[in-house]
């Protein structure tokens, strides 16, 4: 994770950007959680975010969703990550 404190992968970070109260996010999570284990053993967070992205009027890849403002980048984790990138490369 970008904060180097919480466990997770890129998809866990992107999941924090799903807008609060999004009605499809819990449905995507429930759908992925209902997939039988032999078919989806790991990477559930990856499957959840991609299931959510696939429901958009125009399905996005993660990076495209940020550019299209389908994801909320105003949260504290995003802001601190952006600040770190600015310090690192700015």
Long-range contacts (C-beta under 8 A, 24 or more apart in sequence): 1-77, 2-77, 2-80, 2-81, 2-84, 3-77, 3-80, 3-81, 8-45, 9-45, 9-46, 10-62, 11-43, 11-45, 11-46, 11-48, 11-49, 11-50, 11-62, 12-45, 13-77, 13-81, 14-49, 14-62, 14-65, 14-71, 15-45, 15-48, 15-49, 16-75, 16-77, 16-78, 17-66, 17-71, 17-72, 17-73, 17-75, 17-78, 18-49, 18-52, 18-71, 18-72, 19-71, 19-72, 20-72, 22-52, 24-52, 24-55, 25-52, 28-52, 28-55
